[in-house]
Amino acid sequence: MSTAIQSVGNYLDIFTEFEKHAPGREIAWLRDLRATAFARFCETGFPTPHDEDWRFTNVSEIARTQFALVKESSARNSISNLKSASVAGSAARLVFVDGAFVSELSTTGALPAGVEVLSLTQAITHRAKELEAYLGRYVDIRRDAFAALNTAFLDDGAYVRVRRRNVVDAFIHLLFVSTQNEIPTMSHPRNLLVFEDESQATVVEEYVSLGDGTVLSNSVTELAAGENATVSHYMIAREHRKAFNVSTLRIQQARSANVASHSLLLGGGLVRNNVHPVLAGEGGECLINGLFVGEGRQHLDNYMYVEHASPHCSSRQFYNGILDGRSHGVFHGRIVVHKDAQKTDAKQTNRNLLLSDDAQIDTKPQLEIYADDVKCTHGATIGQIEENALFYLQSRGIDEVAARRLLLLAFASECLDRMRPGAARDYSERLIHQHLLSVANHVPSAPSGNGKERSWEEIG
């Protein structure tokens, strides 16, 4: 392995300084959690394409860049630019700028009794005993170097707890903003979402940028869903082209829990989206639904790792990709059915549109089955906009840009159709429509030299 990629010397100095001021540094279990995670990161270093889980994504640029943590004073320079960033329909909103909670921009007044939404730093100060049962208990720092790095620098983020049988009709909005600084900066948002038995809620976790400086957002969200809980989680990444965004969503599902994960990757230079649900209780259901849209030289990597650990559970993975320019998309979907997970029902589908001959998609659906009474399928398709469909719309008086947009929206709507009706879906739909309008405005690349129209290709 490259010694440059494995080098962690810069992080040692930063971690040593961070430990002196970290929230909860006097709490033994939290101090040990950070120290163990940093030791693991030092042991492994950053992943390389030699690691099978990172086969299609090279993070050497992240490893080479000398990132620094942002000081609190710098994190508040852009508050005035965020005053109008609220989203209609949210029950509460927490805003973090460069990893730091900003109370002036956050609102939690519309929450019902039995629902708590606060910053993780506040929770560490006032709810340490409550956090100990969940924080760091699910994410696997041994198999994921970025999760280990996040845990080492565990500082701030969101703590959401919905008590037993409580229902939150409007969504909870977690907004993470990266700002431009004179030097490359990093933040490590850490979120803990706990939904007790028979509760219902929706959380929107969104990452945006102000300015175009080099930034790394390395987030981890641990989501625990109790028995018969119904939860929807939205991950929205729409940062600028110099941004690195690595996110990990670790889901733990109890008996008959129903969890839906929706990912929208609409921005960022290099984006890695990890979703890892474990269906630990019998009768659980999990939907993993996503849309990624790449332009220019964007790299958008989706890694799904679904573990069926109990019988009579079902999971569905549906990811659609739209790639233009020289962008590179990745879908690596892995379903593991453990020995005791009889009567598993799992399906995995990845569909991709390539709008340019220079766009690239690597898709790897994967099944590992250790039980003998299961129903599992997987597959992937790769193609381009149908010329006949485009011609048909133009022959009806629709100009080329509008026709391309209609076809792209139809493709993207497959993702929207799997979301529950409500404010979170409406917000996602607006973002997708705005983004696809800019994609549709691009002149399509010239066809390949052989002159043949590319047809849909079935893989799997």
C-alpha positions, 0 to 999 in steps of 0.5 A: 500500500502507498505510504502516502495514503497510509500516513496519519502523522498530521492527524496525530497532532490535531487529535492530541490538541482536540482531546484537550478541549473535546466535549465530555473529555472527563467521561471515561467511556467517551474518552476511551471510545475516541482513543480506541477509534483513533488507534484503529485509524492509525493502524489502518490509515485511509483505504485504497483501491486495493480494499474491495469495498473501495475498489472503484474509489481512490481517496488519495487526494483526501489522504494527501490534503492537510486538513485542519479543524475549523475554530469556533470563531470562524464557523460563525462568519456566514450566519447572515447568509443562512437566515433564509435557509429554512425549509417549509414543513419542518417540525424542528431544524438544527443548523451546524456550520463547519461542524459547530451547532449554531443556536441562532439558526436552529428552531425546536419549538414545534415538537410534541412532548416525548420528542427531543432534538438537541445538539450532541454536545448538549446531550454529552453535557446533560445526557451522558448516561443516556447516550452511553447505551447507543453512541458508538455501539453500532458503527463498525470502526474496525472495517471503516477507516472514515468511521474510525476517524469520525469517532476519534473526532466525535464532537458535535452533531444532532441527538434526536430521541422519539419516545415510545408511541410518539408520532412526529408528522412533520420532518426534523431537518438537520442542516450541515453547512461547510464554509470557505476558509483560507486552508483546507478544513474538515468536520466530522458530524456525528448524529445519534437518532433513537426511535423507541418502540412504535414511534414514527418520524422523518429526519432530513440530513442535508449537506450544503456549501458556502463558497468553494474552498476545499472541505471534507465532511466526514459524517456518521449517523447511528439510527436505532429503530425500536420494535414496530417503529416506522422511520424515514431518513433522507440524506441530501448531499449538494455541496460544491465541486471542491468538496469531499463528502463521506457519509455513513448511515448505520441502521439497527432495526428491532422486531417489525421495525420499518425503516426507509433510507432515501439518498439524493446525491446532487453535488460534491466533488468526491462523494461516498455514501455508505448505508449499512442496515442490520435487520436484527429483529424478526419481521423487519422491513428496510427500503434503501432508495437513492438517486445520484446525478453527476456532471463534470468530473464528479465522483459519486460512490454508493456503497450498500451493505445490508445484513439480514440477521433474523428470519422473516425480514425483507429489504429492497434496494433501488438506486438510479444514476444519471451521469453526464460529462466525465463524471463517474458513478459507483453502485456497490450493493451487498446483501448478506443473509446470515445463517438464521435469517430464514424466509428472507426476501431481498431485492437489489436493483441499480439503473443508470443513464449515461448522457455522455460517452465519457461518463462512467458507471461501475455497478456491482450487485452482490449476494452472500447467502448462508441460509437455505430458505430465502428469496433474493434477486439482484440486477443492474441496467446501463443505457442512455436516453432513447433517441426515439422517445426524444424524437417523439416529444420533439415531433409534438412541438416540445423543444430538445431541452424540455424533452430531455428534461421530461425524460430525465424527470421520468427516470428520476421519478422512480426514486420519488415514487418510493417516498412517502407523501409529505413535506420531505418528499416535496422538498426532495422533488423541488431539489431534483427538478432544479438540478435536472433542469441544469443537466438537461440544458447541456448539449449531449455529447457526440455519439461514438465513432461506430455510429451505433445507438447504445441500447440498454444493457442488462447486468447481473 
